[in-house]
Amino acid sequence: RRTVDTGANVLNTICQRIFVPPVIGVVLGLVCASQPHLFWLLCGGELGHIDNTHKCPAENAVLGSLSSGLRLLGNAAVPLNLMLLGISLSKGPSWESLPLPTTMAIVVAKMVV
């Protein structure tokens, strides 16, 4: 019984680390792009045929507004991540958590650069 619980816990931990939101999004995107009927719902075109020659979403796309909204979110993701990175870096390190020799080395290195 103990090994079964441990095995289940290990499997649960592995699944939680593998299936993070970006990975789930990529898998769902691949599924939607590879299934002709889902592709037609999101991008339009001819039903049952994946045609990458037209602009997605086409005028006849049933869920074209959803596709356009997801495209806008995707276009905003990189600038938002860069902005969050800049905000977190602007705060600087927590000097209290660093040992004094490390702090002095950082200060000297910044003065040289």
Secondary structure, 3 states (H helix, E strand, C coil): CHHHHHHHHHHHHHHHHHCCHHHHHHHHHHHHHHCHHHHHHHHCCCCCCCCCCCCCCCCCCCCHHHHHHHHHHHHHHHHHHHHHHHHHHHCCCCHHHCCHHHHHHHHHHHHHC
